[in-house]
Each structure stands twice: as C-alpha cells, then as structure tokens.
Amino acid sequence: MDRQKYEEIKQSLGFKPAPASSGPRVILPVRVEGNLAYVSGHVPFSGGELLYKGRIGVDVSIEEAKKSAALSVINCLESIDREIGLDKVDKILKVNGFLSCADHVTEHPVIMNAGSEVLTGVFGSSGEHARAALGIHTLPLGSSTEVDMIVSLKA
C-alpha cells in the first residue's frame, strides 16, 4: 500500500474529508467477516458534498464520470481506512461499479477504469481485481456513480 500515492490521488481529485457523522448507523460502511471486508456502496462525496450529480451522457460528461468513479473508489478506501486501516488490506478482490447513464452511453468499462486505476496505483498488483461495470437508470441522491467492493485482509 502506497500511502503517498494515495494522498496524491486524493489531492488530484480534489477530495476533502467529510465532517464526522454523529448519528446512529443503519448500515455499516465496511463489514468484516473472517479475512474479508465487504465495503458498502459509496458515491462521489468530497467535503460532505455530492459531486458529479446526474446521468452520464446528459448532465455528466464521460470525463467527469471517470472522476466520479475514481472519487467513489476513494470514498470506499476512506471507509476502509477509518474502520480497519488501509495497511490491513491484502488484495482488492472484486469491484462493482454502478453508472447512471443515458441510453446512448456504452463507455462503462472506460469510465470504471478510472476507479480501477486508483486501486492499482495505491496497491500495485494487489489492487488488480475482478470487476463489473453496470449502466443503470438512477442512483442514490442523484449520483452518477456508485462503487462497492470486496477486499481480503492480511492475517
């Protein structure tokens, strides 16, 4: 895990940490079972604000969608870091990318590659993963992307 690279990527995407949440949690951002961590779906928040709202191909360009996917991945990693520590991640196993797209958009893999590149940038070959990139009609809060993942943890 390359912490310096991670911080550089966050800075390049304009990521700002969200204010601390004080309310009760209905769902867990990360659920650990054995040596696996299941990371809930995350959207592209920065500083508590949802960025890149709308449908890709209508409200959000392909280039903006790439940033949205990368920022959604960063939010997943932030939850892992806060809950268990990124240093405990052994491998990224599976990533699901959900993209709110107009009917004519077919660049799902290209958009999600931006998120995958964050993972390989931070974790090297341990960041290589299986992945699905799915185009759907709407996402929570009007987000253009949502990402969840499964990671294995070091013993």
C-alpha positions in Angstrom: 0.0 0.0 0.0 1.5 3.3 -1.1 0.2 6.0 1.3 2.0 8.8 -0.5 0.5 7.8 -3.9 -3.0 7.5 -2.2 -2.7 11.1 -0.8 -1.5 12.3 -4.3 -4.5 10.7 -6.0 -6.9 12.2 -3.4 -5.4 15.6 -3.9 -5.6 15.4 -7.7 -9.3 14.6 -7.5 -9.9 17.4 -5.1 -11.0 15.1 -2.3 -11.8 16.6 1.1 -12.8 14.5 4.1 -16.4 14.6 5.2 -17.4 16.1 8.5 -17.7 13.4 11.2 -21.1 11.7 11.4 -22.6 11.6 14.9 -25.9 9.8 14.2 -26.7 6.1 14.6 -25.7 3.9 11.6 -28.4 2.0 9.9 -25.9 0.2 7.7 -22.1 -0.5 8.1 -19.7 1.2 5.7 -17.5 -1.9 6.0 -18.4 -5.3 7.3 -15.6 -7.7 8.2 -16.2 -11.4 8.2 -13.1 -13.6 8.6 -10.4 -12.2 6.3 -12.9 -10.5 4.0 -14.1 -6.9 4.2 -17.4 -6.1 2.4 -17.5 -2.4 1.5 -20.9 -0.8 1.1 -21.7 1.3 -2.0 -20.1 4.7 -2.0 -20.8 7.7 -4.2 -18.5 10.6 -5.1 -18.6 12.8 -1.9 -16.0 15.4 -1.2 -16.1 17.6 1.9 -19.7 16.3 2.6 -20.9 17.4 -0.8 -22.0 15.0 -3.6 -20.2 15.8 -6.8 -21.0 14.8 -10.4 -24.8 14.6 -9.9 -27.0 13.4 -12.8 -26.9 11.0 -15.6 -23.8 10.3 -17.6 -24.3 11.4 -21.2 -26.9 14.1 -20.2 -25.7 16.0 -17.1 -22.3 14.5 -16.7 -19.6 14.1 -19.4 -17.6 10.9 -19.9 -14.5 12.7 -18.5 -16.5 13.9 -15.4 -17.9 10.3 -15.0 -14.3 9.0 -14.8 -13.6 11.4 -12.0 -16.8 10.4 -10.3 -15.9 6.7 -10.5 -12.4 7.5 -9.1 -13.8 9.6 -6.3 -16.4 6.9 -5.4 -13.4 4.4 -5.1 -11.6 7.0 -2.9 -14.7 7.1 -0.6 -14.6 3.3 -0.4 -11.0 3.4 0.6 -11.6 6.2 3.1 -14.2 4.0 4.8 -11.8 1.0 4.9 -9.1 3.3 6.3 -11.4 4.7 9.0 -12.9 1.4 10.0 -9.9 -1.0 9.8 -6.9 0.7 8.2 -5.7 0.5 4.6 -2.5 -1.1 5.8 -4.5 -4.2 6.7 -5.7 -4.7 3.1 -4.1 -7.7 1.4 -5.8 -7.6 -2.0 -8.7 -5.9 -3.7 -10.8 -8.9 -4.9 -14.0 -7.6 -6.5 -15.3 -4.2 -7.5 -18.8 -3.3 -8.7 -19.3 0.0 -10.5 -22.9 1.3 -11.0 -23.2 4.1 -13.5 -26.3 6.2 -14.0 -26.2 6.5 -17.8 -28.3 7.8 -20.7 -29.3 5.1 -23.1 -26.7 6.0 -25.7 -23.7 5.7 -23.3 -21.7 2.5 -23.7 -18.4 3.5 -22.3 -19.0 1.7 -18.9 -15.6 -0.1 -18.9 -13.7 3.1 -19.8 -15.4 5.1 -17.0 -14.8 2.4 -14.4 -11.1 2.0 -15.5 -10.5 5.3 -13.7 -11.6 3.7 -10.4 -9.6 0.6 -11.1 -6.5 2.7 -11.8 -6.8 4.3 -8.3 -6.7 0.8 -6.8 -3.7 -0.4 -8.8 -2.0 3.0 -8.2 -2.4 2.6 -4.4 -1.9 -1.2 -4.0 0.1 -2.2 -7.1 -0.6 -5.7 -8.3 -2.6 -6.3 -5.1 -5.1 -3.8 -6.4 -5.8 -5.9 -9.5 -9.4 -7.2 -9.2 -12.4 -8.7 -10.8 -15.0 -6.1 -11.8 -18.4 -5.4 -13.1 -19.4 -2.0 -14.7 -23.2 -1.7 -14.9 -25.3 1.0 -16.5 -28.5 1.7 -14.6 -31.2 4.3 -14.7 -30.8 6.1 -11.3 -28.6 6.0 -8.2 -29.0 7.3 -4.6 -29.1 11.1 -4.2 -28.9 11.6 -8.0 -25.3 10.4 -8.1 -23.7 9.5 -11.4 -21.6 6.6 -9.9 -21.6 4.2 -7.0 -18.9 1.7 -6.2 -18.8 -1.2 -3.7 -16.0 -3.7 -3.3 -14.8 -6.8 -1.5 -11.2 -6.9 -0.2 -9.2 -9.6 1.6 -7.3 -8.7 4.7 -3.9 -9.6 5.9 -3.7 -12.3 8.6 
